[in-house]
């Protein structure tokens, strides 16, 4: 850096002084632009990092000082070029191992006034200066800088975010906009609320139509952060704006990271707002579970964070480990397992004890679904904590020793021996009451009784009753909601099965099954009266979606989610109706529909060939739709080919105009489907 040391004589003219000062500024700016950052690529140890901190902090401070003087010397060179130079330096700094240099420079930028400069430039009329400043700001939004933005100018930052919403054709601006939101939503509740109020959530939902991978990933990550940090008020806001359903449309994206963040946001919302997330029902969650477990079982690295997530972020994920949803528990366990490996390499595994994650991890490792248990156990080994005895999910078959271990692992240690002395096995544990705990087990403290019953209810919801439940009472109750599965064992002990449940009276529900909660009684009665048909069929449906179950369920469900966002009433047979009434109920739904969307995936019509008796269900659905003169909309997926000879009763199917599906252009495809449903497309006469 050039330092002015010459003293001016008293008789120097003001014009000469100005020329001299200008020359100094020219030299300074040239030096800044000629500065190279190549040595950042050679940093190998802590000494190199400390030297780089000193060198580049000085460079950054001096550069910001020059930028603050640019009003007077703007004619020398555009200020955005100098900001772009800082951007290049910060990007290289983040690539330095352990990111200490990156954090240090971001803090330096704030302390020397650079952050104020960037915030103010977000409302600049100079578009180049505005973009360069917003792009650099995106790279510098560490926690402390997010706090500074909240205090000093979140409205100015959101100005550029919302302005870029109108410029979706610019990939670079979309990346900057969604990247800023990704960081701002990874902060405390008041920040989330402010950003939403200033239009941040609307921007994310608008950007969902973008096909750029980076933009979509940042959208999904931002919504995952908002679901974690937003707390109840903002989570409710997300639900009111149909965010869970929008997220569901992303789980079919081919990019693994986009899928991951979409899954994460969904399961966090379902875990925290289960009673309100009506747009994502158990059918949807059942569909995403195979995709989740596929990635988990291969232990693929779906998150690109070299340092893992922050302590606060992981702390907010801990409750998801206790979710009764298998998908949620799987995903949380996977993330803790992955992060444990990263934190072990960095020597900071103590973070998991600081956020009280050990207990929940041990509980998941000891019992629950197989995948989550395996991953939680691996996480515990990575952080050098003992792996507990693993209990199976078939709780009715547990031994007395299994119950003792469960009590110990559930932090009910002081009552474990009493349970063993009373020979409480899995069968008795599932039937235990608060009165038993007080009189037989000896728990006098009312709060401890409630704690015990809470742990027991969680166990009942995650238990596998298949050894006692051949007809599927548990899955039937789960169709109302996961919490209702706590009544599975009382019903089974009362002799109830899936077929006899329709005969239950109110008195039997209360007295024989022990269901005393009046609201739960009402929901179960509604289930019984409608006999598995939870949705009323009194009014007609807008769309019936037909598909081949072997390879068409994901695309069919994606189309359903899109149509439901547009307020269409859609039926899709995601979970088979009860065998005895399957055909009657399915065709009843079909006949009530106005439109028949047929998803044609690879080989989906092959079984129809030679099916002269119309035994194949896809064949039967197509013929019924034709006979009832529904508006038939074929959707042709990649790799589908028409069979050479279709049965005579469905041969006219080839005369219908079809929509060629493309995941890359799925928004355009959905627009075409909507137009076909509305009748805006001109179809040929049939």
C-alpha positions in Angstrom: 0.0 0.0 0.0 1.3 3.5 -0.9 1.6 5.9 2.0 1.8 9.6 1.4 4.8 11.0 3.2 5.6 14.2 1.2 4.8 17.5 3.0 3.4 20.3 0.8 5.0 23.7 0.9 2.9 26.6 1.8 2.9 28.0 -1.7 1.6 24.9 -3.5 -1.6 25.6 -5.4 -4.9 23.9 -4.7 -5.0 22.5 -8.2 -1.5 21.0 -7.8 -2.6 19.4 -4.5 -5.7 17.9 -6.1 -3.7 16.5 -9.0 -1.2 15.0 -6.6 -3.9 13.4 -4.4 -5.6 12.0 -7.5 -2.4 10.4 -8.7 -2.1 8.8 -5.3 -5.6 7.4 -5.5 -4.9 6.1 -9.0 -1.9 4.3 -7.7 -3.8 2.9 -4.8 -6.7 1.6 -6.9 -4.3 0.1 -9.4 -2.5 -1.7 -6.6 -5.8 -3.1 -5.3 -6.7 -4.4 -8.8 -3.3 -5.9 -9.3 -3.3 -7.7 -6.0 -3.4 -11.5 -6.5 -4.8 -14.1 -4.2 -2.8 -17.1 -5.5 -1.2 -17.8 -2.1 -4.5 -18.7 -0.7 -4.4 -21.9 -2.7 -1.1 -23.0 -1.0 -2.2 -22.6 2.7 -1.4 -25.8 4.6 -1.2 -25.2 8.3 -2.3 -22.9 11.1 0.7 -20.6 10.7 -0.2 -20.0 7.1 -3.8 -19.2 8.1 -2.6 -16.6 10.7 -0.3 -14.9 8.2 -3.2 -14.8 5.6 -5.5 -13.3 8.2 -3.1 -10.4 8.9 -2.4 -9.8 5.2 -5.9 -10.0 3.9 -7.6 -8.2 6.8 -5.3 -5.2 6.0 -6.1 -5.5 2.3 -9.8 -5.6 3.1 -9.8 -2.6 5.5 -7.8 -0.5 3.0 -10.1 -1.5 0.1 -13.2 -0.5 2.1 -11.6 2.8 2.9 -11.0 3.5 -0.7 -14.6 2.5 -1.5 -15.9 5.0 1.0 -14.0 7.7 -0.8 -15.3 6.8 -4.2 -17.8 9.6 -4.4 -14.9 12.0 -5.0 -12.9 9.6 -7.3 -15.7 7.7 -9.1 -14.3 8.8 -12.4 -11.2 6.7 -11.8 -12.8 3.3 -12.0 -16.3 1.8 -11.3 -16.7 0.8 -7.6 -18.5 -2.4 -8.5 -15.2 -3.7 -10.0 -13.4 -3.3 -6.7 -16.3 -5.0 -4.9 -16.0 -7.9 -7.4 -12.3 -8.1 -6.4 -13.3 -8.5 -2.8 -15.8 -11.1 -3.8 -13.1 -13.1 -5.5 -11.0 -12.9 -2.4 -13.8 -13.9 0.0 -14.7 -16.9 -2.2 -11.1 -18.1 -2.1 -10.9 -17.5 1.6 -13.9 -19.8 2.2 -12.0 -22.6 0.3 -9.2 -22.5 2.8 -9.4 -25.5 5.2 -11.5 -25.0 8.4 -12.8 -21.7 7.0 -11.2 -19.7 9.8 -9.9 -17.2 7.2 -13.4 -16.8 5.7 -15.1 -16.1 9.1 -12.3 -13.7 10.0 -12.6 -11.6 6.9 -16.4 -11.6 7.2 -16.1 -10.2 10.7 -13.5 -7.7 9.4 -15.8 -6.5 6.7 -18.4 -5.7 9.3 -16.0 -4.0 11.7 -14.4 -1.7 9.1 -17.7 -0.5 7.7 -17.9 -2.7 4.6 -21.1 -4.3 5.6 -22.8 -0.9 5.9 -21.6 -0.1 2.4 -23.0 -3.3 0.9 -26.4 -2.9 2.7 -26.8 0.7 1.4 -25.8 -0.4 -2.1 -28.7 -2.8 -2.1 -31.0 0.1 -2.8 -28.6 1.8 -5.3 -29.9 2.9 -8.7 -26.7 1.7 -10.2 -27.6 -1.9 -11.3 -24.0 -3.1 -11.6 -23.1 -1.7 -8.1 -26.3 -3.2 -6.6 -25.6 -6.7 -8.1 -21.9 -6.7 -7.1 -22.8 -5.7 -3.5 -25.7 -8.2 -3.2 -23.5 -11.0 -4.5 -20.7 -10.2 -2.0 -23.3 -9.8 0.8 -24.5 -13.3 0.1 -21.0 -14.7 0.7 -20.6 -12.8 4.0 -23.8 -13.6 5.9 -22.4 -15.4 8.8 -24.4 -15.4 12.0 -23.0 -12.1 13.4 -23.5 -10.4 10.0 -27.1 -11.6 9.8 -27.7 -10.0 13.2 -26.1 -6.8 12.0 -28.4 -6.8 8.9 -31.4 -7.3 11.1 -30.4 -4.3 13.2 -29.2 -2.0 10.5 -31.0 -2.7 7.2 -32.9 -5.9 6.6 -35.5 -3.8 4.6 -32.7 -2.6 2.2 -31.4 -6.1 1.7 -34.9 -7.4 1.1 -35.3 -4.6 -1.5 -32.8 -6.2 -3.8 -34.1 -9.7 -3.1 -37.7 -8.7 -4.1 -36.5 -6.7 -7.1 -34.7 -9.7 -8.4 -37.9 -11.7 -8.2 -39.1 -9.8 -11.2 -36.0 -10.9 -13.2 -36.3 -14.6 -13.1 -34.7 -14.8 -16.6 -31.4 -13.9 -14.9 -29.9 -17.0 -13.3 -27.2 -15.0 -11.5 -29.7 -12.7 -9.9 -31.9 -15.6 -8.9 -28.9 -17.3 -7.3 -28.1 -14.2 -5.3 -31.7 -13.6 -4.2 -32.3 -17.1 -3.0 -28.8 -17.4 -1.5 -29.4 -14.3 0.6 -32.7 -15.8 1.8 -31.1 -19.1 2.6 -28.8 -17.3 5.0 -31.3 -14.9 6.5 -33.7 -17.8 7.3 -30.9 -19.5 9.1 -31.2 -17.1 12.0 -33.6 -16.5 14.9 -37.3 -16.2 14.8 -37.5 -12.4 14.6 -35.3 -12.4 11.5 -37.6 -15.1 9.9 -40.7 -13.0 10.7 -39.2 -9.8 9.3 -38.0 -11.5 6.1 -41.5 -13.1 5.6 -43.2 -9.8 6.2 -41.0 -8.1 3.6 -41.9 -10.7 1.0 -39.1 -13.3 1.4 -41.4 -16.4 1.4 -43.2 -15.2 -1.6 -39.9 -14.8 -3.5 -38.9 -18.4 -2.7 -42.3 -19.8 -3.9 -42.0 -17.7 -7.0 -38.4 -18.9 -7.7 -39.7 -22.6 -7.5 -40.6 -22.3 -11.2 -36.9 -21.8 -11.9 -35.1 -24.8 -13.5 -31.6 -23.7 -12.4 -30.2 -26.3 -9.9 -28.4 -23.8 -7.7 -31.5 -21.7 -7.4 -33.8 -24.6 -6.6 -31.3 -26.0 -4.0 -31.1 -22.7 -2.3 -34.9 -22.4 -2.3 -35.3 -25.8 -0.7 -32.4 -25.1 1.8 -34.0 -21.8 2.7 -37.3 -23.4 3.5 -35.6 -26.1 5.5 -33.9 -23.4 7.5 -37.2 -21.5 7.9 -38.9 -24.7 9.2 -36.2 -25.2 11.7 -35.7 -21.6 12.9 -39.1 -20.0 12.3 -40.8 -21.4 15.4 -44.6 -22.0 15.6 -45.7 -18.6 14.2 -43.7 -18.8 11.0 -44.3 -22.6 10.6 -48.0 -21.8 10.6 -47.4 -19.2 8.0 -45.6 -21.7 5.8 -48.5 -24.1 6.2 -51.1 -21.5 5.3 -49.1 -20.8 2.1 -49.1 -24.5 1.1 -45.3 -24.8 1.5 -45.4 -28.5 2.4 -47.2 -29.3 -0.9 -44.7 -27.2 -2.9 -41.9 -29.0 -1.2 -43.4 -32.3 -2.1 -43.1 -31.4 -5.8 -39.3 -31.1 -5.3 -38.7 -34.6 -3.9 -38.8 -35.9 -7.4 -36.0 -33.6 -8.6 -33.0 -35.5 -9.9 -30.6 -33.4 -7.8 -29.9 -35.2 -4.6 -29.3 -32.0 -2.5 -32.6 -30.5 -3.6 -34.4 -33.7 -2.6 -32.6 -33.7 0.7 -33.6 -30.2 1.7 -37.2 -30.7 0.5 -37.4 -33.9 2.6 -35.9 -32.1 5.6 -38.3 -29.2 5.5 -41.3 -31.5 5.1 -40.5 -33.8 8.0 -39.7 -30.9 10.3 -43.0 -29.3 9.6 -44.8 -32.6 9.9 -43.1 -33.3 13.2 -43.9 -29.8 14.7 -47.2 -29.2 13.1 -48.7 -32.6 12.5 -52.3 -31.6 13.1 -52.1 -28.7 10.7 -50.1 -30.1 7.8 -53.2 -31.4 6.0 -51.7 -30.9 2.5 -49.1 -33.6 3.1 -51.0 -36.7 4.2 -49.7 -40.1 5.2 -50.0 -41.2 1.6 -47.5 -38.6 0.5 -45.1 -39.5 3.3 -45.3 -43.1 2.4 -44.3 -42.3 -1.1 -41.3 -40.2 -0.1 -40.1 -42.8 2.4 -38.6 -45.2 -0.2 -36.6 -42.4 -1.7 -35.4 -41.3 1.7 -34.4 -44.8 2.8 -32.6 -45.4 -0.5 -30.3 -42.5 0.1 -29.9 -43.3 3.7 -29.2 -47.0 3.2 -26.4 -46.1 0.8 -25.2 -43.4 3.2 -24.7 -41.0 0.3 -23.4 -37.6 1.2 -26.4 -35.4 0.4 -25.3 -32.2 2.1 -22.3 -30.3 0.8 -21.3 -28.6 4.0 -17.5 -29.3 4.6 -17.9 -28.1 8.2 -21.2 -29.7 8.8 -24.0 -27.6 10.3 -23.8 -25.2 13.2 -24.5 -26.1 16.8 -27.8 -24.1 16.8 -29.0 -25.7 13.6 -28.3 -29.2 14.9 -30.0 -28.4 18.2 -33.2 -27.5 16.3 -33.1 -30.8 14.5 -32.9 -32.9 17.8 -36.7 -33.0 18.3 -37.1 -34.7 14.9 -35.2 -37.7 16.2 -38.2 -38.3 18.5 -40.8 -38.0 15.7 -43.2 -40.9 15.3 -42.9 -40.6 11.6 -40.4 -43.1 10.3 -39.4 -40.8 7.4 -38.6 -38.0 9.8 -36.6 -40.1 12.2 -34.7 -41.7 9.4 -33.7 -38.3 8.0 -32.7 -36.8 11.3 -30.6 -39.9 12.2 -28.9 -39.8 8.8 -28.0 -36.1 9.2 -26.6 -36.6 12.8 -24.6 -39.6 11.5 -23.1 -37.6 8.6 -22.4 -34.6 10.8 -20.8 -36.8 13.5 -18.3 -38.0 10.9 -17.5 -34.4 10.0 -17.3 -33.2 13.6 -15.0 -36.1 14.5 -12.5 -35.1 11.8 -12.5 -31.6 13.2 -12.2 -32.8 16.8 -15.4 -31.1 18.0 -17.7 -33.9 18.8 -18.5 -32.3 22.1 -21.1 -30.3 20.3 -23.5 -33.2 20.4 -23.4 -33.3 24.2 -23.8 -29.5 24.4 -27.1 -29.7 22.5 -28.3 -32.7 24.5 -28.4 -35.0 21.4 -26.9 -38.1 23.1 -30.0 -39.2 24.9 -32.3 -39.0 21.8 -29.6 -40.7 19.7 -29.3 -43.5 22.2 -33.1 -43.9 22.3 -33.3 -44.1 18.5 -30.4 -46.6 18.4 -32.0 -48.8 21.0 -35.3 -49.3 19.3 -37.3 -48.0 16.4 -37.1 -48.5 12.7 -34.1 -50.4 11.5 -32.5 -47.7 9.4 -32.7 -45.0 12.0 -31.3 -47.3 14.7 -28.4 -48.3 12.5 -27.5 -44.7 11.7 -28.0 -43.4 15.3 -25.7 -46.2 16.5 -23.1 -45.3 14.0 -23.3 -41.6 15.1 -22.8 -42.6 18.7 -19.7 -44.7 17.8 -18.3 -41.7 15.8 -18.6 -39.5 18.8 -17.1 -42.2 21.1 -20.3 -42.8 23.1 -21.5 -46.3 24.0 -24.1 -47.9 21.7 -27.1 -49.2 23.8 -28.6 -52.6 23.6 -30.9 -52.6 20.5 -34.5 -53.6 21.1 -36.7 -54.8 18.3 -39.9 -53.0 17.3 -42.1 -56.1 18.0 -42.9 -54.8 21.5 -45.6 -57.4 22.2 -42.9 -60.0 22.1 -40.5 -58.2 24.5 -39.1 -60.1 27.4 -39.0 -58.8 31.0 -35.3 -58.0 30.4 -36.2 -56.0 27.3 -38.6 -53.9 29.3 -36.0 -53.3 31.9 -33.6 -52.1 29.2 -36.3 -49.9 27.7 -36.9 -48.2 31.0 -33.2 -47.6 31.5 -32.7 -46.2 28.1 -35.8 -44.0 28.5 -34.2 -42.4 31.6 -36.8 -44.2 33.9 -33.9 -46.1 35.6 -35.3 -45.9 39.1 -38.4 -47.8 38.1 -36.7 -50.4 35.9 -36.2 -52.8 38.8 -39.8 -52.5 39.9 -41.0 -53.4 36.4 -38.7 -56.5 36.5 -39.9 -57.5 40.0 -43.5 -57.4 38.7 -42.5 -59.5 35.7 -43.6 -56.8 33.2 -42.9 -58.0 29.7 -43.8 -56.3 26.4 -47.4 -57.5 26.5 -48.0 -56.1 30.0 -46.1 -52.9 29.3 -48.5 -52.0 26.4 -51.4 -52.5 28.8 -50.1 -50.6 31.8 -52.2 -47.7 33.2 -51.5 -44.7 35.3 -53.2 -46.6 38.2 -50.8 -49.5 37.7 -47.8 -47.2 37.9 -49.0 -45.6 41.1 -50.2 -48.7 43.0 -48.1 -51.5 41.5 -44.8 -49.9 40.3 -44.7 -47.4 43.1 -44.4 -44.1 41.3 -45.9 -41.5 43.7 -44.8 -38.4 41.8 -47.6 -37.3 39.4 -45.1 -35.6 37.0 -43.1 -38.8 36.8 -46.2 -40.8 36.0 -46.9 -38.4 33.1 -43.3 -38.7 32.0 -43.6 -42.5 32.0 -46.9 -42.4 30.1 -45.4 -40.0 27.5 -42.5 -42.4 26.9 -45.0 -45.3 26.7 -47.2 -43.5 24.2 -44.1 -42.8 22.0 -43.2 -46.5 22.2 -46.8 -47.5 21.3 -46.7 -45.3 18.2 -43.4 -46.7 16.9 -44.1 -50.3 17.8 -44.6 -53.1 15.3 -47.8 -55.1 16.0 -47.7 -57.3 12.9 -47.3 -60.4 15.1 -50.7 -59.7 16.6 -52.2 -57.7 13.9 -52.7 -59.8 10.7 -55.5 -57.7 9.3 -53.8 -54.3 9.6 -55.7 -52.4 12.4 -52.6 -50.4 13.0 -52.4 -49.1 9.5 -56.1 -48.3 9.5 -55.7 -46.2 12.7 -52.6 -44.5 11.2 -54.8 -43.3 8.3 -56.4 -40.9 10.9 -53.1 -39.9 12.3 -50.0 -41.5 13.9 -51.1 -40.7 17.4 -54.1 -43.0 17.0 -51.9 -46.0 16.7 -51.6 -46.0 20.6 -55.1 -47.7 20.5 -53.9 -50.6 18.3 -53.1 -53.0 21.1 -56.2 -52.3 23.2 -58.3 -52.9 20.1 -56.5 -56.1 19.3 -56.8 -57.3 22.9 -60.6 -56.6 22.6 -60.8 -58.9 19.6 -61.1 -56.1 17.0 -59.8 -56.7 13.5 -59.9 -54.6 10.3 -63.2 -56.4 9.3 -65.0 -56.2 12.6 -64.1 -52.6 13.4 -67.2 -51.5 11.5 -69.4 -53.2 14.1 -68.0 -51.3 17.1 -70.4 -49.3 19.2 -69.6 -46.2 21.2 -69.8 -48.2 24.4 -67.4 -50.8 23.1 -64.9 -48.1 22.0 -65.0 -46.7 25.5 -65.4 -49.7 27.7 -63.7 -52.6 25.8 -61.0 -50.6 23.9 -60.4 -48.0 26.7 -60.6 -45.0 24.4 -61.7 -42.2 26.8 -60.7 -39.2 24.8 -64.0 -37.9 23.3 -62.3 -36.2 20.3 -60.5 -39.5 19.4 -63.7 -41.4 19.9 -65.4 -39.1 17.3 -62.6 -39.5 14.8 -62.6 -43.3 15.1 -66.4 -43.3 14.8 -66.1 -41.3 11.6 -63.6 -43.8 10.3 -66.0 -46.6 11.1 -69.0 -45.0 9.6 -67.2 -44.2 6.4 -65.4 -47.6 6.4 -61.9 -46.5 5.4 -63.3 -43.9 3.1 -62.2 -40.8 5.0 -62.9 -38.4 2.2 -66.6 -37.7 1.5 -67.7 -38.9 -1.9 -71.0 -37.0 -1.9 -69.6 -34.3 -4.3 -67.9 -35.1 -7.5 -64.1 -35.2 -8.0 -62.3 -33.0 -10.5 -59.6 -35.6 -11.4 -59.0 -39.3 -11.1 -55.4 -40.3 -11.7 -54.7 -43.8 -13.1 -51.2 -45.2 -13.1 -49.2 -48.5 -13.1 -48.2 -49.1 -9.5 -44.8 -50.7 -10.4 -43.3 -47.6 -11.8 -45.8 -44.8 -12.1 -46.6 -43.9 -8.5 -44.0 -41.1 -8.1 -45.1 -39.2 -11.2 -48.8 -39.8 -10.5 -48.3 -38.4 -6.9 -46.3 -35.4 -8.2 -49.2 -34.5 -10.6 -51.6 -34.9 -7.8 -49.7 -32.5 -5.6 -49.5 -29.9 -8.4 -53.2 -30.2 -9.0 -54.1 -29.9 -5.4 -52.1 -26.7 -5.1 -54.5 -25.3 -7.8 -57.5 -26.4 -5.6 -58.5 -29.4 -7.8 -60.1 -32.3 -5.9 -58.0 -35.3 -6.9 -58.3 -39.0 -6.2 -55.3 -41.3 -6.5 -55.2 -44.9 -5.2 -51.9 -44.5 -3.4 -52.7 -47.0 -0.7 -54.9 -49.9 -1.8 -58.4 -49.8 -0.5 -59.5 -52.8 1.6 -59.5 -55.9 -0.5 -63.2 -56.7 -0.1 -64.4 -53.4 -1.4 -61.4 -52.4 -3.5 -63.1 -52.7 -6.9 -66.4 -51.1 -5.9 -64.8 -48.2 -4.1 -62.2 -47.5 -6.8 -64.7 -47.5 -9.7 -67.1 -45.3 -7.6 -64.4 -42.7 -7.2 -63.7 -42.9 -11.0 -67.3 -42.5 -12.0 -67.6 -39.4 -9.7 -64.7 -37.7 -11.5 -64.9 -35.3 -14.4 -61.4 -35.8 -15.7 -59.3 -39.0 -16.1 -55.5 -38.4 -16.1 -53.7 -41.5 -17.3 -50.0 -41.7 -16.5 -48.3 -43.9 -19.1 -44.9 -45.0 -17.9 -42.6 -47.7 -19.4 -44.5 -50.9 -20.1 -47.6 -49.6 -18.3 -50.0 -51.0 -20.9 -48.3 -54.3 -21.5 -50.6 -56.2 -19.2 -53.6 -54.9 -21.1 -52.5 -56.8 -24.2 -54.5 -60.0 -24.5 -56.6 -59.1 -21.4 -59.8 -59.8 -23.1 -61.8 -60.2 -19.9 -60.6 -56.8 -18.6 -59.1 -58.2 -15.4 -56.2 -55.8 -15.3 -57.1 -52.8 -13.2 -55.4 -50.2 -15.4 -57.3 -51.7 -18.3 -60.6 -51.6 -16.3 -60.0 -48.0 -15.3 -59.4 -46.9 -18.9 -62.5 -48.7 -20.2 -64.7 -47.3 -17.4 -63.4 -43.8 -18.1 -64.3 -44.2 -21.8 -67.7 -45.6 -21.0 -68.5 -42.8 -18.7 -67.3 -40.2 -21.2 -64.7 -38.6 -18.9 -62.3 -36.1 -20.2 -59.3 -38.4 -20.8 -55.8 -36.8 -20.6 -52.9 -39.3 -21.3 -49.5 -38.3 -19.8 -46.7 -40.0 -21.7 -43.5 -40.4 -19.6 -40.0 -41.0 -20.9 -39.4 -44.5 -22.3 -43.2 -45.2 -22.8 -44.0 -46.9 -26.1 -47.5 -48.0 -27.3 -48.0 -51.8 -27.5 -48.6 -53.0 -31.1 -52.1 -54.3 -30.4 -54.4 -53.0 -27.6 -57.7 -54.7 -26.7 -60.6 -53.5 -28.8 -62.4 -51.8 -25.9 -59.5 -49.4 -25.3 -58.0 -49.2 -28.8 -59.3 -45.6 -29.2 -57.0 -44.5 -26.5 -54.3 -43.7 -29.1 -56.6 -41.1 -30.7 -56.6 -38.9 -27.7 -54.1 -36.0 -27.6 -51.4 -36.8 -25.1 -49.1 -34.6 -23.1 -45.4 -35.5 -23.3 -44.0 -35.3 -19.7 -40.6 -33.9 -19.1 -39.2 -33.4 -15.6 -37.0 -30.6 -16.9 -40.1 -28.7 -18.1 -42.5 -30.0 -15.5 -44.1 -26.6 -14.8 -45.0 -26.3 -18.5 -46.3 -29.8 -18.5 -48.5 -29.0 -15.5 -49.8 -25.9 -17.2 -50.8 -28.1 -20.2 -52.6 -30.5 -17.9 -54.5 -27.7 -16.2 -55.5 -26.3 -19.6 -56.8 -29.7 -20.6 -58.8 -30.0 -17.5 -60.3 -26.5 -18.0 -61.0 -27.3 -21.6 -58.7 -24.6 -22.9 -56.9 -27.0 -25.1 -58.7 -28.0 -28.3 -58.9 -31.7 -28.5 -59.8 -33.6 -31.6 -63.3 -35.1 -31.8 -63.5 -38.5 -30.3 
